[in-house]
Amino acid sequence: MAPTFTNLPPFDLGRFANRLLEGGITDRERQRRQSQAVGMQLWRLSPGVTTGQLWTTKEVGLLGTLPDPEAARRTGHPLHSVRMKRRALGVGRCPPVRR
């Protein structure tokens, strides 16, 4: 019988979910792969943008001038990407609009 979410104690739920997502990789195998990736310095090979679209100069110019949700709507980038890009560039948040 396969384990289910309902018959596991709460503290095992995270480990069970991780195993489901990773296809049953054990902790030992995960550590082996992680140390191998660190030894090979794989992060140096990754591209600057892995998914989504590149930022245009015009889109970057909107950061900090509009609230993040509005900038996300106008640029088509996800809200999280807008926040991360703004923080990476050191741009402050848009001042609140008083009505």
Secondary structure, DSSP 4 states (H G I P E B T S, - for coil): ----STTS-GGGHHHHHHHHHHTS--HHHHHHHHHHHHHHTGGGGS-S--SS-PPPHHHHHHBTTB-HHHHHHHH---HHHHHHHHHHTTPPPPPPPP-
